């Protein structure tokens, strides 16, 4: 038979009680920390939304003398109107503090003409036009007829990816640009809403690195858009 001294028993019992007490004390703390982490994550997700819009793109005609030095001729660049898509990622910390990242897409043709040459690039240059814009967005706290207004602006990159069939074999080109936007939105069911907006982008008229198309002028594209958004 194994005999255990009374001091040893008392010490073991004390250790067991201490361990049990530590577990009981630590459990709420761990649970509170986990709950706090989940609450913080939920709070951040509630500030995010993702929107998908259909757009109608109309670009202003740009005119100027091309970059051929002594042989310069007046050139007009007219871009075809088309439909496109706009993908938006927004983070709204407060009504007056927010940011957004936009990716726009449209497929159009850049037509070039000259008053001095009737056959000036008659087929035009077809491109997949993409915009990557980062900007500020604000949602004023007062609604208008039940609609939440917003406005903002920012800048980024316009990228013209010439197509294999209609791009004339010209190089792809990226140019800097900036934009402003304004619109309204409304949640129709929990976490899902509709959005209507107007956006205008300003950028350097693309020349696809061809001197006879370079007019060194700015142009702009107007994009009325409507779509839906998902709010976390």
C-alpha positions as CSV (number, residue, x, y, z in Angstrom):
1,X,0.0,0.0,0.0
2,X,1.3,3.4,-1.0
3,X,1.2,6.1,1.7
4,X,1.3,9.8,0.8
5,X,2.2,12.4,3.4
6,X,-0.4,14.9,4.5
7,X,1.7,18.0,3.5
8,X,2.0,16.5,0.0
9,X,-1.7,16.0,-0.3
10,X,-2.4,19.5,0.9
11,X,0.0,20.9,-1.6
12,X,-1.5,18.9,-4.5
13,X,-5.0,20.0,-3.5
14,X,-3.9,23.6,-3.4
15,X,-2.3,23.4,-6.8
16,X,-5.5,21.8,-8.3
17,X,-7.6,24.5,-6.8
18,X,-5.3,27.2,-8.1
19,X,-5.3,25.8,-11.6
20,X,-9.1,25.5,-11.6
21,X,-9.4,29.1,-10.4
22,X,-7.0,30.3,-13.1
23,X,-9.0,28.5,-15.7
24,X,-12.3,30.1,-14.5
25,X,-10.7,33.6,-14.5
26,X,-9.0,33.2,-17.9
27,X,-12.0,31.8,-19.7
28,X,-14.0,35.1,-19.7
29,X,-10.9,37.1,-20.6
30,X,-10.3,34.8,-23.7
31,X,-13.9,35.0,-24.6
32,X,-13.9,38.7,-24.2
33,X,-10.8,39.1,-26.4
34,X,-12.4,36.8,-29.1
35,X,-15.6,38.8,-28.9
36,X,-13.7,42.1,-29.1
37,X,-11.8,40.8,-32.2
38,X,-15.0,39.7,-33.9
39,X,-16.7,43.0,-33.1
40,X,-13.8,45.0,-34.5
41,X,-13.8,42.9,-37.7
42,X,-17.6,43.2,-38.1
43,X,-17.3,47.0,-37.6
44,X,-14.7,47.2,-40.4
45,X,-16.7,45.0,-42.8
46,X,-19.8,47.2,-42.2
47,X,-17.8,50.1,-43.7
48,X,-17.3,48.3,-47.0
49,X,-19.4,47.9,-50.1
50,X,-18.9,46.6,-53.6
51,X,-20.8,48.1,-56.5
52,X,-21.3,47.0,-60.1
53,X,-22.7,49.5,-62.6
54,X,-23.5,49.7,-66.3
55,X,-22.2,52.9,-68.0
56,X,-22.8,54.9,-71.1
57,X,-19.5,56.5,-72.3
58,X,-19.4,59.7,-74.3
59,X,-16.0,61.2,-75.1
60,X,-15.3,64.8,-76.1
61,X,-13.7,65.4,-79.5
62,X,-10.1,66.6,-79.3
63,X,-8.4,68.6,-82.1
64,X,-4.9,70.0,-82.7
65,X,-1.8,70.0,-84.9
66,X,0.0,66.7,-85.0
67,X,3.6,66.3,-83.9
68,X,5.4,66.2,-87.3
69,X,7.3,69.4,-86.9
70,X,7.4,71.2,-90.3
71,X,4.8,68.8,-91.8
72,X,2.2,69.3,-89.0
73,X,-1.4,69.1,-90.1
74,X,-4.6,69.6,-88.1
75,X,-6.0,66.3,-86.7
76,X,-9.3,65.6,-85.1
77,X,-9.8,62.6,-82.7
78,X,-13.4,61.5,-82.3
79,X,-14.1,58.5,-80.0
80,X,-17.1,56.4,-80.5
81,X,-19.8,56.4,-77.8
82,X,-20.3,53.0,-76.2
83,X,-21.6,51.2,-73.1
84,X,-19.3,49.8,-70.5
85,X,-19.0,48.6,-66.9
86,X,-17.8,50.1,-63.6
87,X,-16.7,48.1,-60.6
88,X,-16.4,50.0,-57.3
89,X,-14.9,49.2,-53.9
90,X,-15.8,51.7,-51.2
91,X,-14.8,52.2,-47.6
92,X,-16.8,54.7,-45.6
93,X,-15.5,55.5,-42.1
94,X,-17.9,58.4,-41.5
95,X,-20.2,60.5,-43.6
96,X,-17.4,62.9,-44.6
97,X,-14.5,60.4,-44.6
98,X,-14.3,57.6,-47.1
99,X,-12.4,56.2,-50.1
100,X,-13.0,54.2,-53.2
101,X,-11.2,52.3,-55.9
102,X,-12.8,52.0,-59.3
103,X,-12.1,49.8,-62.3
104,X,-13.9,51.0,-65.5
105,X,-14.1,49.2,-68.8
106,X,-15.4,50.1,-72.3
107,X,-14.6,49.0,-75.9
108,X,-14.6,51.8,-78.4
109,X,-12.9,53.2,-81.6
110,X,-10.7,56.3,-81.9
111,X,-11.4,57.9,-85.2
112,X,-8.8,60.3,-86.7
113,X,-9.4,62.7,-89.5
114,X,-7.8,65.8,-91.0
115,X,-9.1,68.7,-93.0
116,X,-6.1,68.4,-95.3
117,X,-6.1,64.6,-95.9
118,X,-9.4,62.8,-96.6
119,X,-7.9,59.3,-96.1
120,X,-6.4,60.0,-92.7
121,X,-6.4,56.6,-90.9
122,X,-10.0,55.8,-92.2
123,X,-10.4,52.6,-90.1
124,X,-9.6,54.2,-86.7
125,X,-8.0,52.5,-83.8
126,X,-10.1,50.0,-81.7
127,X,-9.2,49.7,-78.0
128,X,-10.3,48.1,-74.8
129,X,-10.3,51.2,-72.6
130,X,-9.7,50.6,-68.9
131,X,-9.5,53.1,-66.0
132,X,-8.0,52.4,-62.6
133,X,-8.9,55.3,-60.2
134,X,-8.4,55.8,-56.5
135,X,-10.3,58.6,-54.8
136,X,-12.1,60.3,-51.9
137,X,-15.9,59.7,-51.4
138,X,-18.3,61.5,-49.0
139,X,-21.9,60.6,-48.0
140,X,-23.5,63.7,-46.5
141,X,-25.6,62.8,-43.4
142,X,-28.9,64.3,-44.8
143,X,-30.9,62.3,-47.3
144,X,-32.8,63.8,-50.2
145,X,-36.3,62.3,-50.8
146,X,-35.1,59.1,-49.0
147,X,-32.0,58.8,-51.2
148,X,-28.4,59.0,-49.9
149,X,-26.3,61.5,-51.8
150,X,-22.6,61.1,-52.4
151,X,-19.8,62.9,-54.2
152,X,-16.1,62.5,-54.6
153,X,-13.1,62.6,-56.9
154,X,-9.6,61.2,-57.4
155,X,-7.0,60.2,-60.0
156,X,-5.2,57.2,-61.5
157,X,-4.5,55.6,-64.8
158,X,-6.3,55.3,-68.2
159,X,-5.1,52.3,-70.1
160,X,-5.8,51.8,-73.8
161,X,-5.3,48.2,-74.9
162,X,-5.4,48.1,-78.7
163,X,-7.3,45.1,-80.0
164,X,-5.7,42.5,-82.3
165,X,-8.3,42.9,-85.0
166,X,-8.9,46.6,-85.1
167,X,-6.0,48.2,-83.3
168,X,-3.9,48.8,-86.5
169,X,-1.0,47.0,-84.8
170,X,-0.4,50.1,-82.7
171,X,1.2,49.9,-79.2
172,X,-0.9,49.9,-76.0
173,X,-0.8,53.1,-74.0
174,X,-1.3,54.3,-70.5
175,X,-2.0,57.9,-69.5
176,X,-2.6,59.7,-66.2
177,X,-6.1,60.9,-65.5
178,X,-8.4,62.3,-62.8
179,X,-12.2,62.3,-62.2
180,X,-15.1,63.6,-60.2
181,X,-18.3,61.8,-59.4
182,X,-21.7,62.5,-57.8
183,X,-24.9,60.5,-57.3
184,X,-27.5,58.9,-55.1
185,X,-28.1,55.4,-53.7
186,X,-30.7,53.6,-51.6
187,X,-30.8,50.3,-49.8
188,X,-33.7,48.2,-51.1
189,X,-33.3,45.1,-49.0
190,X,-30.8,44.4,-46.1
191,X,-27.3,44.7,-47.5
192,X,-28.3,45.3,-51.1
193,X,-29.1,48.7,-52.7
194,X,-29.3,50.5,-56.0
195,X,-27.0,53.3,-57.1
196,X,-27.2,56.0,-59.8
197,X,-24.3,58.3,-60.5
198,X,-22.5,60.6,-63.0
199,X,-18.7,60.4,-63.5
200,X,-16.4,62.4,-65.7
201,X,-12.8,61.5,-66.4
202,X,-10.2,63.9,-67.7
203,X,-7.0,62.6,-69.5
204,X,-4.5,63.1,-72.3
205,X,-5.9,62.1,-75.7
206,X,-4.1,58.8,-76.6
207,X,-1.8,58.7,-79.7
208,X,-0.5,55.1,-79.4
209,X,3.0,56.5,-79.7
210,X,2.4,57.5,-83.3
211,X,3.8,61.0,-84.1
212,X,1.2,61.7,-86.8
213,X,-1.6,61.1,-84.2
214,X,0.0,63.1,-81.4
215,X,-2.0,66.4,-80.9
216,X,-1.0,67.0,-77.2
217,X,-4.5,67.8,-76.1
218,X,-6.7,66.7,-73.2
219,X,-10.1,65.1,-73.5
220,X,-12.8,63.8,-71.2
221,X,-15.3,61.0,-71.0
222,X,-18.7,61.4,-69.4
223,X,-20.1,58.3,-67.8
224,X,-23.7,58.3,-66.5
225,X,-24.1,54.9,-64.6
226,X,-26.7,52.9,-62.8
227,X,-26.2,49.6,-60.9
228,X,-26.4,47.7,-57.6
229,X,-24.2,47.5,-54.6
230,X,-23.6,45.0,-51.8
231,X,-23.1,46.4,-48.3
232,X,-21.6,44.1,-45.7
